[in-house]
Amino acid sequence: MAFSSTLSLYSHPKVIPKKQRLGFDALASDHGTWPGPDTAWFITTGHGSRSKRLVITAAYGAEGGARRRVYRQSQSQQPLGSSPVNQIATYVVPAGVLSLLLSLTVLWKLVEKLLAPNPSRSSSVEAKSPSQGVKWSFAPGTNLLSGIAAKIERQSTQMLNEFAKELRTFDSVDMSGRNFGDDGLFFLAESLGYNQIVEEVSFAANGITATGIKAFDGVLQANTVLKTLNFSGNPIGDEGVKCLCDILVNNGSIQKLQLNSVDLGDEGAKAIAELLKKNSTLRVLELNNNMIDYSGFTSLAGALVENNSIRHLHLNGNYGGALGANALAKGLDGNKSLRELHLHGNSIGNEGVRSLISGLSSHKGKITLLDFGNNSITAKGAFHVAEYIKRSKNLLWVNLYMNDIGDEGAEKIAEALKENRTITTIDLGGNNIRAKGVGAISEALKDNAVITNLELGYNPIGADGAKALSEVLKFHGNVKTLKLGWCQIGPKGAEFIADMLRYNNTISILDLRANGLRDEGAGCLARSLKVVNEALTSLDLGFNEIRDDGAFAIAQALKANEDVTVTSLNLASNFLTKFGQSALSDARDHVFEMSEKEVDIFF
């Protein structure tokens, strides 16, 4: 007997014709009692044979021994065909229900209820008086499953009513991951028709397909309040996207549409492009992690020329490549509204970056964010990005994470940062930058007080790179978040960082994960924590091979500094025993008792 793991919210059990049911005589033991809850039940169905049987083995005490009775189906009845089994297999039953059916205790209660003897009646189950109002049958898929399915349907309806109440009560509702599927969406869509409350709703990851999207036909046209709609993580595909775009053409309220990971391809991208040509309300469009190729990029580029309302375009994790980037560049040339362009993970390469920078240079709007992370960009591509950084008067955030610009590319970016006075966040993590490249970045920080977030993680800068950066940050720059995880700085590099912290009064968040600091490096940092530091609030030392001695040193530092400002300390994935953990817990309690400041310590 096969079952699926999800329940259709409106499925009803099918009743098997009476002539296909199995009839059984009432069961009674020789002792005049019924088997207890420890009874084991076995149902066997002969495949390819006319003989079907239900074998019920009742386990009694040692006094009575074990006995078994076999009840055979009457040969006059038609053989049990495959249809009842098929009917059972068509039901969609949640995994929780399967667990319920397999519970012996619950199964016994059900069977006991069905088989309880009535001395005043005939022993035949089928011979019960009509006054009872029920004729029990054990044919597969009839009484047991119908009762369970009815209960589940009631619970599902109640659940959907609760969801609908949320939609009518709150202005922001997150219904992601609740698995109500297409049927549930049809039920909930009604609550949005003339809703004047909810402004943001997420239906992400609910098993919704293209069929479910049709539930919004007429609903979104009537709703004038909803501003954010999220269908991410649902396999609606191109067909569902086309349907949604047809609906949104006449919608004048939705400003943010999230369609990440929805199996969207070039045909769906074409439908969205047509929507952008007609819709003047959308501001944010997220199409991350789909299957949009060169053709889809071309369609979207054409829409950008005609659209003057879109502000943020997210195309991370698609398949644009250099050709897609070249097509998109032409759209950027004629667009005036775009502010953010997210192209992380599109393999655009150096040629793609060159085309995009050319288009952005002609862009008549104000680009504030560029995400070119994970795009196989080398120092040659970094040169084009650096040239744009020099000229930009609006750029606030640049991401080149996980490329391969190396020291040469870092030097070019550093030269551009000396001239730029708008960028606050720069991400150069994972670019094979070494001490030389970090030295150039550090020099740029001497004359740049605008950069507040600097990501250099996953670069092998070593202790020398840590020294170059620390010497500058002692007295220069305005960096508040510094990320140096996986940078191979070792205990010696930790010593330079610790010395910098004694003087720096801007760094609030410091990430030093996985740098092989060990107890020596932890001890250096602990000595700095004893000194009054009014800035540092979060210190991450995870994955650093720190043992109890390092933990003891940090615990003592926290106790010694009455003015400690650290509120988050991560020592997870180190080599601490219960002694080191106890010392840190004691230090946390001490800080709270002395200053009523809470320090979250993770180990």
HUJOVEN-V15093 format. One record per run of one state. SS is the DSSP state (h for helix, s for strand, l for the rest). FROM is the first residue (numbers start at 1). TO is the last residue. If there is no record, write none. Layout:
# HUJOVEN-V15093
ss=SS from=FROM to=TO
ss=SS from=FROM to=TO
This chain:
# HUJOVEN-V15093
ss=l from=1 to=3
ss=s from=4 to=4
ss=l from=5 to=17
ss=h from=18 to=20
ss=l from=21 to=24
ss=s from=25 to=25
ss=l from=26 to=39
ss=s from=40 to=45
ss=l from=46 to=51
ss=s from=52 to=59
ss=l from=60 to=65
ss=s from=66 to=72
ss=l from=73 to=82
ss=h from=83 to=90
ss=l from=91 to=91
ss=s from=92 to=92
ss=l from=93 to=94
ss=h from=95 to=102
ss=l from=103 to=103
ss=h from=104 to=115
ss=l from=116 to=123
ss=s from=124 to=124
ss=h from=125 to=127
ss=l from=128 to=129
ss=h from=130 to=132
ss=l from=133 to=142
ss=h from=143 to=169
ss=l from=170 to=171
ss=s from=172 to=174
ss=l from=175 to=180
ss=h from=181 to=192
ss=l from=193 to=199
ss=s from=200 to=202
ss=l from=203 to=209
ss=h from=210 to=216
ss=l from=217 to=218
ss=h from=219 to=222
ss=l from=223 to=227
ss=s from=228 to=230
ss=l from=231 to=236
ss=h from=237 to=248
ss=l from=249 to=255
ss=s from=256 to=258
ss=l from=259 to=265
ss=h from=266 to=278
ss=l from=279 to=283
ss=s from=284 to=286
ss=l from=287 to=293
ss=h from=294 to=306
ss=l from=307 to=311
ss=s from=312 to=314
ss=l from=315 to=320
ss=h from=321 to=333
ss=l from=334 to=339
ss=s from=340 to=342
ss=l from=343 to=348
ss=h from=349 to=362
ss=l from=363 to=368
ss=s from=369 to=371
ss=l from=372 to=377
ss=s from=378 to=378
ss=h from=379 to=391
ss=l from=392 to=396
ss=s from=397 to=399
ss=l from=400 to=403
ss=s from=404 to=404
ss=l from=405 to=405
ss=h from=406 to=419
ss=l from=420 to=424
ss=s from=425 to=427
ss=l from=428 to=434
ss=h from=435 to=446
ss=l from=447 to=452
ss=s from=453 to=455
ss=l from=456 to=461
ss=h from=462 to=473
ss=l from=474 to=480
ss=s from=481 to=483
ss=l from=484 to=489
ss=h from=490 to=501
ss=l from=502 to=508
ss=s from=509 to=511
ss=l from=512 to=517
ss=h from=518 to=529
ss=l from=530 to=537
ss=s from=538 to=540
ss=l from=541 to=547
ss=h from=548 to=560
ss=l from=561 to=567
ss=s from=568 to=570
ss=l from=571 to=577
ss=h from=578 to=595
ss=l from=596 to=599
ss=s from=600 to=602
ss=l from=603 to=603
